[in-house]
Amino acid sequence: MTLFTKDDCVLCDQLKKQFDLSAMDVQVEVLGNNDAAALAHLAWHGLVEKARKALPILVLDDSSALHEFPHIESHLLNRAARYGITTKHLSTQASCASGNCALQ
């Protein structure tokens, strides 16, 4: 399972703060910073256009992808429960009003 994120993405940052992703066997790929491998992995899944519209994107083990934040968060909450991992409850819900939640 892979979570595609980018720097300065408030929704991406919220997920990284809320969940112990490495303990949940979720690989994090940070797009940008000239990381050709992360971009190639995103392209392999056919998700470059989706990433240009919004991040984060969660690619599941069956190669299907979740693009909407509430669905990603819900899936990760369920996975954390299955792994017996506690999550951090954040007092405020992040939003992407700044427009930084997309691959530029």
DOTI-512937 format. One record per residue: x, z, y of N, C-alpha, C in turn. Coordinates in Angstrom, 2 decimals. Layout:
<pts>
X Z Y X Z Y X Z Y
...
</pts>
This chain:
<pts>
0.85 0.00 -1.16 0.00 0.00 0.00 0.90 0.00 1.23
0.54 -0.83 2.20 1.37 -0.97 3.40 0.52 -0.85 4.65
0.99 -0.05 5.59 0.35 0.07 6.90 1.22 -0.67 7.90
0.66 -1.73 8.48 1.36 -2.49 9.52 1.03 -1.87 10.87
2.06 -1.53 11.63 1.90 -0.89 12.93 2.84 -1.57 13.93
2.84 -1.04 15.14 3.83 -1.45 16.14 4.06 -0.27 17.07
5.17 -0.31 17.77 5.46 0.73 18.76 4.42 0.68 19.88
4.14 1.83 20.46 3.21 1.95 21.60 1.78 1.56 21.25
1.40 1.64 20.00 0.02 1.39 19.57 -0.61 2.77 19.33
-1.57 3.15 20.17 -2.12 4.50 20.08 -2.85 4.75 18.76
-3.53 3.75 18.24 -4.22 3.92 16.96 -3.22 4.06 15.82
-2.16 3.27 15.88 -1.10 3.37 14.86 -0.47 4.75 14.91
-0.17 5.21 16.11 0.45 6.53 16.27 -0.45 7.64 15.77
-1.75 7.49 16.00 -2.68 8.52 15.52 -2.62 8.63 14.00
-2.62 7.50 13.30 -2.56 7.54 11.84 -1.25 8.16 11.37
-0.16 7.83 12.04 1.15 8.38 11.64 1.22 9.88 11.88
0.49 10.38 12.89 0.46 11.82 13.15 -0.50 12.54 12.20
-1.59 11.88 11.87 -2.66 12.51 11.08 -2.31 12.62 9.60
-1.55 11.67 9.08 -1.30 11.59 7.64 0.19 11.65 7.32
0.51 12.27 6.19 1.87 12.22 5.64 1.93 10.96 4.77
2.15 9.84 5.41 2.04 8.54 4.74 3.04 8.38 3.61
4.25 8.85 3.78 5.24 8.70 2.71 4.83 9.50 1.48
4.26 10.68 1.66 3.80 11.48 0.52 2.62 10.83 -0.18
1.92 9.96 0.54 0.75 9.26 -0.02 1.14 7.90 -0.57
2.43 7.61 -0.66 2.93 6.32 -1.13 2.41 5.15 -0.30
2.39 5.35 1.01 2.01 4.28 1.94 3.27 3.88 2.69
3.66 2.63 2.52 4.83 2.09 3.23 4.39 1.71 4.64
5.20 2.04 5.62 4.90 1.68 7.01 5.84 0.57 7.44
5.26 -0.52 7.92 6.03 -1.65 8.46 5.76 -1.71 9.96
6.81 -1.58 10.76 6.68 -1.63 12.21 7.00 -3.04 12.68
6.01 -3.68 13.27 6.17 -5.04 13.76 6.80 -5.02 15.15
7.51 -6.07 15.46 8.19 -6.14 16.74 9.65 -5.78 16.55
10.33 -5.51 17.64 11.75 -5.16 17.60 12.56 -6.16 16.79
12.12 -7.41 16.77 12.82 -8.48 16.05 13.01 -8.18 14.57
12.04 -7.50 13.95 12.11 -7.19 12.52 11.51 -8.36 11.75
12.35 -9.29 11.35 11.89 -10.50 10.66 11.28 -10.16 9.31
11.79 -9.14 8.62 11.27 -8.79 7.30 9.83 -8.30 7.40
9.53 -7.47 8.39 8.16 -6.97 8.56 7.21 -8.11 8.90
7.64 -9.00 9.77 6.80 -10.15 10.14 6.60 -11.08 8.95
7.63 -11.28 8.16 7.50 -12.12 6.96 6.54 -11.50 5.96
6.59 -10.18 5.81 5.68 -9.49 4.90 4.24 -9.65 5.39
4.03 -9.51 6.70 2.71 -9.70 7.29 2.23 -11.13 7.04
3.10 -12.11 7.25 2.75 -13.52 7.04 2.45 -13.80 5.58
3.18 -13.17 4.67 2.95 -13.36 3.24 1.51 -12.98 2.88
0.99 -11.96 3.55 -0.40 -11.54 3.32 -1.39 -12.37 4.14
-0.90 -13.30 4.95 -1.78 -14.14 5.76 -2.47 -13.39 6.88
-1.78 -12.41 7.47 -2.42 -11.52 8.44 -1.86 -11.61 9.86
-1.06 -12.62 10.14 -0.47 -12.72 11.47 -1.55 -12.86 12.54
-2.53 -13.71 12.33 -3.59 -13.89 13.33 -4.40 -12.62 13.51
-4.69 -11.90 12.43 -5.40 -10.62 12.54 -4.58 -9.64 13.36
-3.27 -9.60 13.13 -2.39 -8.67 13.85 -2.31 -9.02 15.33
-2.48 -10.28 15.66 -2.47 -10.67 17.08 -3.71 -10.16 17.80
-4.76 -9.86 17.03 -6.00 -9.34 17.62 -6.02 -7.82 17.64
-5.55 -7.20 16.55 -5.61 -5.73 16.49 -4.72 -5.17 15.40
-4.12 -4.05 15.70 -3.38 -3.24 14.75 -3.96 -1.83 14.84
-3.82 -1.02 13.85 -3.09 -1.20 12.60 -3.87 -2.03 11.59
-3.15 -2.47 10.55 -3.74 -3.15 9.40 -3.22 -2.44 8.16
-4.12 -2.12 7.25 -3.73 -1.48 6.00 -3.94 -2.47 4.86
-2.86 -2.82 4.16 -2.94 -3.70 3.00 -2.97 -2.81 1.76
-4.02 -2.96 0.98 -4.22 -2.13 -0.20 -3.42 -2.66 -1.38
-3.37 -1.87 -2.44 -2.59 -2.25 -3.62 -3.07 -3.54 -4.26
-4.35 -3.89 -4.07 -4.87 -5.14 -4.64 -4.69 -6.32 -3.68
-3.93 -6.12 -2.61 -3.63 -7.12 -1.57 -4.78 -7.42 -0.62
-5.91 -6.73 -0.77 -6.96 -6.85 0.24 -6.52 -6.03 1.45
-7.15 -6.26 2.59 -6.71 -5.60 3.81 -7.88 -5.00 4.57
-7.60 -3.87 5.21 -8.56 -3.22 6.11 -8.04 -3.40 7.53
-8.93 -3.85 8.43 -8.52 -4.17 9.79 -9.11 -3.23 10.83
-10.20 -2.57 10.50 -10.88 -1.73 11.49 -10.44 -0.28 11.32
-10.10 0.36 12.44 -9.55 1.70 12.41 -10.40 2.70 11.62
-11.73 2.76 11.83 -12.51 3.75 11.07 -12.41 3.55 9.56
-12.35 2.30 9.11 -12.22 2.02 7.67 -10.85 2.42 7.15
-9.82 2.17 7.95 -8.46 2.55 7.56 -8.37 4.07 7.46
-8.87 4.76 8.48 -8.81 6.23 8.48 -9.58 6.80 7.30
-10.75 6.28 7.02 -11.56 6.75 5.89 -10.83 6.54 4.57
-10.24 5.37 4.40 -9.51 5.08 3.16 -8.33 6.04 3.01
-7.61 6.29 4.08 -6.46 7.19 4.02 -6.90 8.64 3.78
-8.04 9.04 4.34 -8.56 10.39 4.06 -8.86 10.55 2.57
-9.49 9.54 1.98 -9.79 9.58 0.54 -8.51 9.60 -0.28
-7.53 8.81 0.11 -6.26 8.78 -0.63 -5.54 10.12 -0.52
-5.54 10.71 0.66 -4.90 12.02 0.83 -5.57 13.05 -0.07
-6.89 13.02 -0.14 -7.61 13.96 -1.01 -7.23 13.76 -2.47
-7.12 12.49 -2.91 -6.73 12.22 -4.29 -5.31 12.71 -4.58
-4.44 12.63 -3.60 -3.06 13.08 -3.76 -2.91 14.58 -3.52
-3.99 15.24 -3.09 -3.93 16.67 -2.80 -3.11 16.99 -1.57
-3.13 16.08 -0.60 -2.34 16.24 0.62 -3.28 16.58 1.77
-2.94 17.63 2.50 -3.75 17.98 3.66 -3.42 17.04 4.81
-4.40 16.82 5.63 -4.23 15.96 6.80 -4.35 16.80 8.06
-3.83 16.29 9.13 -3.93 16.98 10.41 -5.20 16.52 11.10
-5.98 17.49 11.56 -7.17 17.14 12.33 -6.76 17.03 13.79
-6.94 15.87 14.35 -6.57 15.66 15.75 -7.80 15.90 16.61
-7.61 16.62 17.70 -8.74 17.04 18.52 -9.38 15.88 19.30
-8.65 14.84 19.55 -9.21 13.71 20.27 -9.01 12.43 19.48
-9.97 11.56 19.58 -9.90 10.26 18.92 -9.17 9.29 19.84
-8.16 8.66 19.33 -7.42 7.67 20.11 -8.26 6.43 20.32
-7.97 5.72 21.37 -8.63 4.44 21.59 -7.57 3.43 22.00
-7.96 2.20 21.99 -7.01 1.14 22.32 -7.39 0.46 23.63
-7.92 1.24 24.55 -8.35 0.69 25.83 -7.19 0.05 26.59
-5.98 0.50 26.33 -4.83 -0.05 27.03 -4.48 -1.46 26.58
-5.02 -1.87 25.42 -4.72 -3.20 24.91 -3.43 -3.29 24.14
-2.78 -2.17 23.89 -1.49 -2.18 23.20 -1.61 -2.26 21.69
-2.80 -2.35 21.15 -2.98 -2.34 19.70 -3.09 -3.75 19.14
-2.18 -4.59 19.51 -2.15 -5.96 18.98 -0.71 -6.45 19.00
-0.41 -7.33 18.09 0.91 -7.95 18.04 0.99 -8.95 19.19
1.96 -8.80 20.03 2.11 -9.67 21.21 2.92 -10.88 20.86
</pts>
